[in-house]
Amino acid sequence: MKSTVMTIAPDTFEAWVANGRDLAASRRNVDWQLADWMIEGQDKGYLTQASFDFLTDNLGIPQKRLKDITKAATAFPAHLRDASLTIEHHAAVAAVPTQEALQLLHTARDNHWSPEQTRHEARRGHVADDVGNRGVDELESFLRHWNRLPRPIRIEAAEMIATSNGDLIEP
Protein backbone atom coordinates (compact mmCIF):
# COMPACT_ATOMS: atom_id res chain seq x y z
CA MET A 1 0.00 0.00 0.00
CA LYS A 2 1.38 3.37 -0.99
CA SER A 3 1.73 6.13 1.60
CA THR A 4 -0.50 9.16 1.15
CA VAL A 5 1.54 11.46 3.40
CA MET A 6 2.52 14.59 1.54
CA THR A 7 5.16 17.01 2.64
CA ILE A 8 6.38 20.23 1.14
CA ALA A 9 9.83 19.94 -0.37
CA PRO A 10 12.13 21.67 2.11
CA ASP A 11 14.32 24.51 0.85
CA THR A 12 16.54 24.43 3.91
CA PHE A 13 17.74 21.96 6.50
CA GLU A 14 15.57 23.70 9.11
CA ALA A 15 12.46 23.28 6.93
CA TRP A 16 13.32 19.63 6.37
CA VAL A 17 13.65 19.08 10.14
CA ALA A 18 10.38 20.96 10.71
CA ASN A 19 8.65 18.58 8.25
CA GLY A 20 10.00 15.63 10.24
CA ARG A 21 8.72 17.13 13.50
CA ASP A 22 5.28 17.62 11.94
CA LEU A 23 5.20 14.00 10.77
CA ALA A 24 6.26 12.73 14.21
CA ALA A 25 3.57 14.88 15.87
CA SER A 26 1.00 13.49 13.42
CA ARG A 27 2.01 9.94 14.35
CA ARG A 28 1.67 10.69 18.07
CA ASN A 29 -1.75 12.25 17.44
CA VAL A 30 -2.95 9.24 15.46
CA ASP A 31 -1.78 6.89 18.22
CA TRP A 32 -3.84 8.85 20.76
CA GLN A 33 -6.84 8.99 18.41
CA LEU A 34 -6.69 5.22 18.06
CA ALA A 35 -6.41 4.84 21.85
CA ASP A 36 -9.39 7.14 22.41
CA TRP A 37 -11.33 5.13 19.82
CA MET A 38 -10.51 1.97 21.80
CA ILE A 39 -11.81 3.62 25.00
CA GLU A 40 -15.00 4.60 23.16
CA GLY A 41 -15.42 0.95 22.11
CA GLN A 42 -14.78 -0.14 25.69
CA ASP A 43 -17.40 2.30 26.99
CA LYS A 44 -19.93 0.95 24.48
CA GLY A 45 -19.17 -2.65 25.48
CA TYR A 46 -17.52 -3.56 22.17
CA LEU A 47 -14.12 -4.36 23.67
CA THR A 48 -13.88 -7.97 24.83
CA GLN A 49 -11.05 -10.47 24.48
CA ALA A 50 -12.64 -11.69 21.25
CA SER A 51 -12.87 -8.15 19.93
CA PHE A 52 -9.18 -7.57 20.67
CA ASP A 53 -8.46 -10.64 18.53
CA PHE A 54 -10.79 -9.32 15.82
CA LEU A 55 -9.17 -5.88 15.89
CA THR A 56 -5.69 -7.37 15.80
CA ASP A 57 -6.64 -9.23 12.62
CA ASN A 58 -8.46 -6.30 11.03
CA LEU A 59 -6.19 -3.42 12.02
CA GLY A 60 -2.90 -5.26 11.75
CA ILE A 61 -1.88 -4.02 15.20
CA PRO A 62 -0.61 -6.52 17.78
CA GLN A 63 -3.00 -7.24 20.64
CA LYS A 64 -0.44 -6.20 23.27
CA ARG A 65 -0.09 -2.78 21.65
CA LEU A 66 -3.87 -2.33 21.54
CA LYS A 67 -4.10 -3.20 25.23
CA ASP A 68 -1.17 -0.94 26.12
CA ILE A 69 -2.59 2.09 24.33
CA THR A 70 -5.99 1.45 25.88
CA LYS A 71 -4.37 1.44 29.35
CA ALA A 72 -2.49 4.64 28.51
CA ALA A 73 -5.63 6.42 27.30
CA THR A 74 -7.55 5.30 30.38
CA ALA A 75 -4.82 6.49 32.75
CA PHE A 76 -4.16 9.73 30.87
CA PRO A 77 -7.20 11.63 29.62
CA ALA A 78 -6.39 14.28 27.01
CA HIS A 79 -5.67 17.04 29.56
CA LEU A 80 -2.95 14.92 31.27
CA ARG A 81 -1.03 13.88 28.14
CA ASP A 82 2.40 15.22 27.31
CA ALA A 83 2.23 15.87 23.57
CA SER A 84 6.02 15.67 23.22
CA LEU A 85 6.08 12.03 24.40
CA THR A 86 4.74 8.92 22.73
CA ILE A 87 1.81 6.87 23.87
CA GLU A 88 4.37 4.18 24.77
CA HIS A 89 5.90 6.55 27.35
CA HIS A 90 2.47 7.04 28.88
CA ALA A 91 1.73 3.31 28.84
CA ALA A 92 5.03 2.72 30.66
CA VAL A 93 3.80 4.67 33.69
CA ALA A 94 0.05 3.94 33.48
CA ALA A 95 0.13 1.75 36.61
CA VAL A 96 1.87 4.42 38.71
CA PRO A 97 -0.20 6.89 40.79
CA THR A 98 -1.12 9.89 38.62
CA GLN A 99 1.05 12.57 40.25
CA GLU A 100 4.10 10.35 40.27
CA ALA A 101 3.41 9.25 36.68
CA LEU A 102 3.23 12.88 35.56
CA GLN A 103 6.54 13.58 37.31
CA LEU A 104 8.12 10.57 35.58
CA LEU A 105 6.80 11.74 32.21
CA HIS A 106 8.21 15.21 32.83
CA THR A 107 11.60 13.69 33.68
CA ALA A 108 11.41 11.36 30.67
CA ARG A 109 10.78 14.36 28.41
CA ASP A 110 13.58 16.44 29.92
CA ASN A 111 16.09 13.57 29.84
CA HIS A 112 15.01 12.18 26.45
CA TRP A 113 14.23 8.76 27.92
CA SER A 114 13.02 5.98 25.68
CA PRO A 115 9.72 4.30 26.60
CA GLU A 116 11.73 1.31 27.87
CA GLN A 117 13.86 3.51 30.12
CA THR A 118 10.71 5.24 31.37
CA ARG A 119 9.17 1.85 32.20
CA HIS A 120 12.35 0.80 33.99
CA GLU A 121 12.41 3.98 36.07
CA ALA A 122 8.71 3.58 36.92
CA ARG A 123 9.29 0.04 38.13
CA ARG A 124 12.47 0.94 39.97
CA GLY A 125 10.64 3.61 41.92
CA HIS A 126 7.81 1.23 42.76
CA VAL A 127 9.42 -1.91 44.09
CA ALA A 128 6.46 -2.66 46.34
CA ASP A 129 3.95 -1.92 43.57
CA ASP A 130 6.03 -3.87 41.07
CA VAL A 131 5.82 -7.00 43.20
CA GLY A 132 2.03 -6.78 43.15
CA ASN A 133 1.88 -5.92 39.45
CA ARG A 134 4.35 -8.62 38.53
CA GLY A 135 1.87 -11.22 39.74
CA VAL A 136 -0.82 -9.68 37.54
CA ASP A 137 1.57 -9.48 34.56
CA GLU A 138 2.68 -13.08 35.07
CA LEU A 139 -0.91 -14.25 35.32
CA GLU A 140 -1.85 -12.40 32.13
CA SER A 141 1.16 -13.92 30.38
CA PHE A 142 0.19 -17.39 31.62
CA LEU A 143 -3.38 -16.93 30.38
CA ARG A 144 -2.22 -15.72 26.95
CA HIS A 145 -0.03 -18.82 26.64
CA TRP A 146 -2.81 -21.03 27.97
CA ASN A 147 -5.23 -19.74 25.34
CA ARG A 148 -2.78 -20.62 22.58
CA LEU A 149 -2.50 -24.26 23.65
CA PRO A 150 -4.57 -26.92 21.89
CA ARG A 151 -7.61 -27.97 23.93
CA PRO A 152 -6.35 -31.51 24.76
CA ILE A 153 -3.16 -30.08 26.24
CA ARG A 154 -5.14 -27.51 28.27
CA ILE A 155 -7.29 -30.33 29.69
CA GLU A 156 -4.24 -32.37 30.67
CA ALA A 157 -2.56 -29.28 32.18
CA ALA A 158 -5.73 -28.38 34.11
CA GLU A 159 -5.75 -31.84 35.66
CA MET A 160 -2.10 -31.49 36.64
CA ILE A 161 -2.74 -28.06 38.15
CA ALA A 162 -5.78 -29.29 40.06
CA THR A 163 -3.88 -32.16 41.63
CA SER A 164 -0.78 -30.06 42.46
CA ASN A 165 -2.53 -28.09 45.23
CA GLY A 166 -0.40 -25.07 44.30
CA ASP A 167 2.89 -26.97 44.51
CA LEU A 168 5.47 -27.18 41.75
CA ILE A 169 4.63 -29.44 38.82
CA GLU A 170 7.41 -31.50 37.32
CA PRO A 171 7.45 -31.51 33.50
N, C-alpha and C positions, 0 to 999 in steps of 0.2 A: 504494500500500500504506500502510495506516495504522500509525503508530508505536504500539508497545505499552509505551513507557517511561512509568512512572507516578511522579509525585513528590507529596510531601505539600505541600499549599498552605501557603506560608510566611506566618507571622504577622508577621515582622519582616524588615527588609532583610537582616540577618545570616543568618537562616534561608534566605532566598531565595538569597543568595550561596553558602551551604553546599550547597544543592541543586545549584547550578551546578557547584561543585567535585566533588561526588559523580558527576554526569553525566560531567564531563571525565575523572575517574579511571576510570570504567567504560569510556569510549571507549578510553583508553590500554590498559587491561587486555584489551579485546577485540582490539585491534591485536596485542598480544603473543601472545594465544592463537592468533590466526590465523597469526602467524609461526611459532609453535612447531608448529602443525599442519602447516605447509608443510615444516618440518625433518623432522617425522615421516614425511611422504610422501617426502621426499628419501632418508631413511634406508632406507625400504622399497623404493626404486627406482621410485616412482610419478612422480617429478618429472623429466620430460624436456621438451624444447622443445615438443613436441606437447601435453603435459599442461598446460604454462603457457597455451597457446592455449585448451585446453579449459576450464581454470579461469577464464580471463578471460571467456569466453563464459558460463559457468555461475554465476560469482560476481558478475559485473558489476564486477570490479576490474581496472583496467588492468594489463597485463603488467609494465610497469616497476615499478609499486608492489609487485606480488607478488615480483618479483626483489629489490627494495630491502629489503623487510621480511624476506625470507629471508636476505639478507646480514647484516642487523642482528641477527637471532636467532642466526645462526651465530657472529658475532663477539662477541656479548654474551649468554652463558648467563644464566639468571635471577638468579644471585647477583651479576652485574656490572651489572645494569640500574639506571638511576636512574629511579625511579617518578614523579618530578616532571617528567620530560622525555618527549617523544613518541618513538615509534619512528623518526620521520623524523630527529630529532636523532641518534639512535644510528646510523642508516644513513649519516648525513653523515660520520661519523668511523670507519666500519667498516674502512676500508683502512689506517688509522693504527695503529701498534703499540699494544698494549693499554694500557700505562701512560700513554702520551701521550693516547690517546683518552679515558681516564677523566678525565685532567686537563682536557681540552677540554670534556668533558661537565659537569664541576664548574663550570668557568668559564661555560659557556653557561647553566647553571642560575642561578648567582649574578648574571649580567649580563642575564638575560632575553633571550638571543639567540634569534632565529628559527632554524629548521632551515637555512635558506639562509645565514644569517650564520655558523652553526656550520660548515657545509660550506666556506664561503669561508676561515674562519680555519684549518681543517684543511689546506686546500690551500696557503694562504699559508705555513704553518709547514713544509710539506713540498715545497719547490720541486723537489728532486731526485726525490722519490717521485712527485710530480705529473707530471713529465715521463714517467716510466715508465708510470704509470697512464693518462695521456692517450692513449698509443698503444693501450692495451687498450680504453679507452672509445671511441676513434675507430674501432677495428676492430669493436667490438660494434655501433656505430651503422651502420657500413658494411654489416655483415651483416644487420642488421634491414631496412635499405633494400633491400638485394639481394633478400632473401626476399619483399619486396612487389612486385618487378618481375615482369611477365609472362615466362614461360619464353623466348620468342623474343628478347626484349631481353637477358635474362641470357646467352643463348648468344652473341649478338653482342658483348656487353660482355666476356665471358670471352675471346673471340678477340682483342679489342683489348688486353686486359690481358696475355695471353700473348705477343703480339708486341711489347709496349712494353718488355720487359726492365726493368721497374721505373721507366722514365722517365715523364715527364708525357704524358698523352694529351690531344690537342686534341679539343674537342667537335665 
